[in-house]
């Protein structure tokens, strides 16, 4: 619950990140997370869709950007690529600084709001960066 409060309090006046700006990163993350599969359920059933979104991340994203509710509005909609990307971008807009690098964004997606500082997200970034280099 504390994370949601921080997210709402830190909401910028306008969108910092857009899907277009992050296209290569999002495409690489889809390949790393699911190999492009839309129906994938991972992390012992806790994450769904092509970007393997956890419910708590979806909740934060929707609270930050309630327009996500008009694009489907259910957690299960994270199985659709376009919707999943919008959720990830809203999450970044909530937690990432406007100067965040692709590495920081990927680690926030993988490890939560403070994912960039976590050792556990380093291997994820290596995979995403390798995919971006293709």
C-alpha positions as CSV (number, residue, x, y, z in Angstrom):
1,X,0.0,0.0,0.0
2,X,2.9,2.4,0.7
3,X,4.1,2.0,-2.8
4,X,0.8,3.1,-4.2
5,X,0.8,6.2,-2.0
6,X,4.3,7.1,-3.2
7,X,3.3,6.6,-6.8
8,X,0.3,8.8,-6.5
9,X,2.2,11.5,-4.7
10,X,5.1,11.5,-7.2
11,X,2.9,11.6,-10.4
12,X,4.4,14.0,-12.9
13,X,2.1,16.6,-14.6
14,X,2.6,14.8,-18.0
15,X,3.9,11.6,-19.4
16,X,7.7,11.3,-19.2
17,X,8.0,8.0,-21.1
18,X,6.1,6.9,-24.2
19,X,5.8,3.6,-26.0
20,X,7.4,5.1,-29.1
21,X,10.5,6.3,-27.3
22,X,10.9,3.0,-25.6
23,X,10.1,0.8,-28.7
24,X,13.4,-1.1,-28.8
25,X,13.5,-1.6,-25.1
26,X,9.9,-2.9,-25.0
27,X,10.5,-5.2,-27.9
28,X,13.6,-6.6,-26.2
29,X,11.8,-7.1,-23.0
30,X,9.0,-9.0,-24.7
31,X,11.5,-11.4,-26.2
32,X,13.3,-11.9,-22.8
33,X,10.1,-12.2,-20.8
34,X,8.0,-14.4,-23.1
35,X,9.6,-15.0,-26.4
36,X,6.7,-13.0,-27.8
37,X,4.0,-15.4,-26.5
38,X,0.8,-13.6,-25.4
39,X,-0.7,-16.4,-23.4
40,X,2.3,-17.1,-21.1
41,X,1.8,-17.4,-17.4
42,X,5.0,-17.3,-15.4
43,X,6.5,-16.9,-12.0
44,X,4.4,-19.7,-10.6
45,X,1.2,-18.2,-11.9
46,X,1.9,-14.7,-10.6
47,X,2.8,-12.9,-13.9
48,X,0.9,-12.9,-17.2
49,X,1.3,-11.9,-20.8
50,X,4.1,-11.0,-23.1
51,X,5.7,-8.7,-20.5
52,X,5.0,-10.9,-17.5
53,X,3.2,-8.3,-15.5
54,X,2.3,-9.0,-11.9
55,X,-1.0,-7.9,-10.5
56,X,0.5,-5.5,-8.0
57,X,2.4,-3.7,-10.9
58,X,-0.8,-3.5,-12.8
59,X,-2.6,-2.0,-9.8
60,X,0.1,0.7,-9.4
61,X,0.0,1.5,-13.1
62,X,-3.8,1.8,-13.2
63,X,-3.8,4.0,-10.1
64,X,-1.2,6.2,-11.7
65,X,-2.9,6.3,-15.1
66,X,-6.6,5.5,-14.8
67,X,-7.0,5.8,-18.6
68,X,-5.8,2.2,-18.6
69,X,-9.2,1.3,-17.5
70,X,-10.7,2.5,-20.8
71,X,-8.3,0.3,-22.8
72,X,-9.7,-2.9,-21.2
73,X,-9.5,-2.4,-17.6
74,X,-8.9,-5.8,-16.3
75,X,-5.6,-7.4,-15.1
76,X,-6.2,-10.2,-17.6
77,X,-5.9,-7.6,-20.4
78,X,-2.1,-7.7,-19.7
79,X,-2.1,-10.7,-22.0
80,X,-2.6,-8.3,-25.0
81,X,0.7,-6.8,-26.1
82,X,-0.5,-3.2,-26.7
83,X,-2.2,-3.1,-23.3
84,X,0.7,-4.7,-21.5
85,X,3.1,-2.1,-23.0
86,X,0.8,0.7,-21.8
87,X,0.8,-0.8,-18.3
88,X,4.6,-1.0,-18.3
89,X,5.0,2.6,-19.6
90,X,2.6,3.9,-16.9
91,X,4.6,2.0,-14.3
92,X,7.8,3.7,-15.6
93,X,6.1,7.1,-15.6
94,X,5.2,6.5,-11.9
95,X,8.5,5.3,-10.7
96,X,11.3,6.2,-13.1
97,X,13.0,9.6,-13.4
98,X,12.8,11.5,-16.7
99,X,16.5,10.8,-17.2
100,X,16.3,7.1,-16.5
101,X,18.4,4.9,-18.9
102,X,17.1,1.8,-20.6
103,X,18.9,-0.2,-18.0
104,X,17.1,1.6,-15.2
105,X,13.7,1.2,-16.9
106,X,14.3,-2.6,-17.5
107,X,15.4,-3.1,-13.9
108,X,12.4,-1.2,-12.5
109,X,10.2,-3.5,-14.6
110,X,12.0,-6.6,-13.4
111,X,12.6,-5.6,-9.8
112,X,10.0,-3.1,-8.8
113,X,10.2,0.7,-8.0
114,X,13.8,0.3,-6.7
115,X,14.8,-2.5,-9.0
116,X,17.7,-0.5,-10.5
117,X,19.7,-0.8,-7.4
118,X,19.1,-4.6,-6.9
119,X,21.7,-7.1,-7.7
120,X,19.0,-9.5,-8.7
121,X,18.0,-7.4,-11.7
122,X,21.5,-7.3,-13.2
123,X,21.2,-10.6,-15.1
124,X,17.9,-9.5,-16.5
125,X,19.5,-6.3,-17.9
126,X,22.2,-8.4,-19.5
127,X,19.6,-10.4,-21.3
128,X,17.6,-7.4,-22.4
129,X,20.6,-5.5,-23.5
130,X,21.8,-8.5,-25.6
131,X,18.4,-8.6,-27.2
132,X,18.5,-4.9,-28.0
133,X,21.8,-5.4,-29.7
134,X,20.5,-7.8,-32.2
